[in-house]
């Protein structure tokens, strides 16, 4: 008898997604095609009662290429430990609410949680690159103005990023030492309460920021995100244009170095960002880009995702579905 696979998906409201670009949508659609049962809930709807993690949510079905692309069933309360998989796919901001949800999920025994909640919490997307100092551009993370200006004086052209931003939010380029540029530098630093990242500007951004998808530590596909003319950010959220690419320059070495780290930390589905020869981010919360990769390469990364995820069931005590 075939085992029914049940998947709980912790993500943003279904109404908010764009089915033409959203990675969670295509992953869930593939699960549905395989006969898996999907349940949607919001992180804020989780509760701890009687030493178990409950949530309010709904089972749902998806419909491709339709204006009304989903249908929810009646809302109900479920125990999250009763599922085979829990997918953590809510978008940042990575704040205390997000962190609290990882503590809740870490208490759950039984389901395979992708990605591992403790590892999401412990591997901030912009901080975790510091584990690979030989792969990243010159970088400092600080809130100290003196340190910021010293770094900029050395490198002349720098990029400022908020430590917990996403989708290209708050990224600024500062060039030279004109007072107007230094004022922009000062204002950008003071805008944020947390430390910020300052990196040497990489001119290779004009050729694109390569989003590389790794599944279970192995290369699954990539896409170049080309910034619009006059822009320095290439994220699809800021208008970056998708262009076909394969592994180039140091990409293969970067993937080879990162693979064991990702597997060890149970970071099953990740999207790394590479500009020129340099690793700039390791995205572990809700990586995107697989629909663009699929279209440009006539492939189905979501099939790789579920083939490898289902194989993980057989590594534990539970049997694989027949």
N, C-alpha and C positions, 0 to 999 in steps of 0.2 A: 504493500500500500504506500502511495506517495505521501511523504511528509509535507504538511502545509507550513510554509515558511511565513512567519509574521514579523513585520518590520515596523518599528515606531520611528517616525521622522520628526525630530525636533528642529523646527525651522520657522521662518517668518510666515505671516498669513499667506495662504495660497493665493488670495486675491492680488497680492503685491508682486507676483513674479511675472517675468516676460518669458513666455514659453519658447520664443525664438532663440533666446540666448542662455536661459537659466540651466545650469548644470544639474541641480537637484531634480528639476523636472524630468530631464532625459534619463537620469539614473532611476528615478521612481517609475517612469514609463516602461523601462526595460524590466524592472522587477514585476510590474503588473503583467507584462507579456508572458513572463515565466510562470504566472499563476500565484505569485506571492501576494500576501494580504498586507495592505498599507494603512497605517494609522498616523494621523497628523496631530501634533500638539505644540503649544507654545511653552517656552522655558518658564515663564511666570506662572503657568498653571500646574506646576509640580508641587506636591505636598509630601511631607514625611508624617506618617501615621503608623503607630504600632510597629515601628522599626522597619517599615516598608516604604518604598517610593511610589506614590500614586500620581496620576495626572488626569486632568480632564482633556478630552479631545474627541476626534471622530475618525472612523474608518472612511476612506475615500477612494474614488475611482478617477482616473484621468482619461481625457479624450484628446487625441492629437489634432492640431490644426483647427480648433474650433474656438469661437469667441468665449463660449462657456466651456472651459477646458477641464473642469473638475466637478465632481458631485460628492458632497459629504453626506454620510449617513447620520443618524441621530447622535448627538453628543452623549458621551458616557464617561464614567470613571474606570480606569484600568490600573493594574499593577504592572509597572514597567519591567519587572523581572520575568514576566510571563512571555516576553517576546524573544525571538531568536536573534534579532539585530536591533540596535538603536543607532540611527544615523544622526550625528550632530551637524546640522547644516544651517544654523541661524547665522546671519551676517553679523559682523561686529557693529557697534563699538564693543571692544574688549574692555568691559568695565566691571565693577563689583557685582552687578547682576549676572553678567556672563560667568564670572569666576564662581559665584554661588551655585550656578547651575552645574558646573563641573564637580563641585563637592557633592551635590545630590547624586549625580550620575556615578561618581566613584563608589558610592555605597551599594550600588546594585550588583548583585551576583547572578550570573547565568548568561545573559545575552552577550553577544559580541558587540562592543561599542566602537563605532568608527567615526572619528578617530578617538583614541583613548583619552578620556577626559583629563586625567592627571597630566598626560603629556601635552595636551593642548594648553593647559594652565602653566606648565613649566617651560614651555618653549614659545615664548613670545615671538611673533613672526619677524620682527625686525631685530630683536635681541639675539635670537638663536643663531644668526649668521656668525656671531662672534666665536662660535665653536670652530670656525673654519677660517682662521685669520689669513691663511695663504691663498684663499679664494676670493676674498672681498676687497673692494677698493679702500683706500685710506678713509678711516671712519672714527668719529668720536661720538659719545653719547653723554650729554651733560646739560645742566641748566646754568652753569657758571659762565657769565658773560665774558670774563677774561679768557677762559679756555676757548670759547667760541671764536673770539676775534683772533687769537693766536693761530688757531687752526686755519681760519680763512686767510690770514696774512701769508701763511706758507703756501697754500694751494691756489689762491687768487680767485678761482671759480669753484663755488661750492653749491651743494644742494642741501636744503633744510627740509626735514620730514618730521611730522609729529610721531612720537613713539607708538601711539596706539591708533593712528588714523588708518583709513582703508580707502580703496578706490581712487587713489590720487589726491585725496583730501589734504589741503594745507601744504602741499609741496611747493617750494619756492627756490629759484636759482638766484644766487648773488654773485655779481661779477665785478672784479676790480675793487678799488678802495675810494671811489668817489663818495662824498658825504651822503648823497641820495641813496646809494646802494647800501652803505653802512646803516643808514636809518631804517631801510627795509629789513636788513639783517636784525637790527635791534628790536624792531616791532614784531617780527616773526617769532623771535625767541620768547618775548614777553607775552605773547598771545596765549601760550600754553602753560598749564600748571605743572605738567610733568616734564622730565628731561626730554630733550629733542635729539634727533640724529642729525649729524652733519657729516656729509661725505664729499669727497672730491668729485666734481662734476665730470661725467664721462661723456665726451663728445660722440661716442658711438651710439648714443640714444637716437640719433637721427636715422640709424639703420634699424631701430626697433628695440623694444624690451621683450625678450623671448620668455614666454610662459611655457615652462616644461612640466608636464604632468608625470608624476611617479606614482605607481600603484604597487603597494607592498614592497616599496624600495626599488622598483624597477621602472625603467623608462617606458611610457605608454604613448606619448605623443607630444607635439609642441606646436606653438604658433607664435609668429612675430607680431607684436602690437606696435604699429607705426604711429608716432605722434602726428597730429595735424601740423601744417606749416606754422612755424612760429611758437609751437608749444613744446614744453619739456616733459610732459606726462603722456604716457602711452596707454594707460589703463582704458579698457573698453568703456568704463563709466565716464571717462572724460573725452570720449570721441576717438580713441585709438582705432586704427584701421587694421583688420586682420590680414596677415599675409602668410602664405605657405612657407614653412621652413622645416629643416631637419636639425639634427644635432650638428653644430658647427663650432669652430674655434675650440675653446676648452670645455664645451658642454659635456662631452663624454667623460672627461676626467671629473668634472663636478658631480655628475650623476653617480659615478663609481665611488667617489669619496662619501657622498651623502647616503647612498643606499643602505649600508650597514647601520648607520645612525638612525635612520627612519624606521627600519625594521625593529631594532632594539627598543625603540621608544613607542612602538605600536602606532606609528603615524602612517596609517594605511594609505590614505589618499591625500597627496600633497601637490602643491603647485609652486615650483621655485621660479624666481625671476632672475634673468641673466642679461646684463648689458655688456656688450663686447666680450671681454674675457672674465668678467667679474660677476659673482653671485651677489645679489642685492637684497633678496628676501626669501624666506621659506614660509609659504602660506599653509597653515594647518587648520584654520577654523572652517572656512567654507570656500575652498579653491574653486575657481571658475575657469572657463575656456574650452571645455570639452566639445561643446557644440560647434564652435569655430574650427577646432581641429578636425572634427568629423567631416564637416562640409568641405574643407580644403584638401583632405586626404582620403575621402571616401572610406572612412573607417568607422568603428563603433566602440569608442572607449568605454562606454557604459557596459558593454558585454564583457570586456576584460575585467571591469570592476566587479561584476557579480560572479564571474567564473572564479576569480581569486577569493572573493569573500565567502562563497559557498564552500570552497575547498577548505577554508579555515574551520568550518564546523567539524570536519573530519579529523582535525588535529586534537580536538578535545574528547570528551566522553560521549558527546551526542553523535548519533549516526548521521551520515550524509543523507540528503533526500534521494530517493530512488528515481 
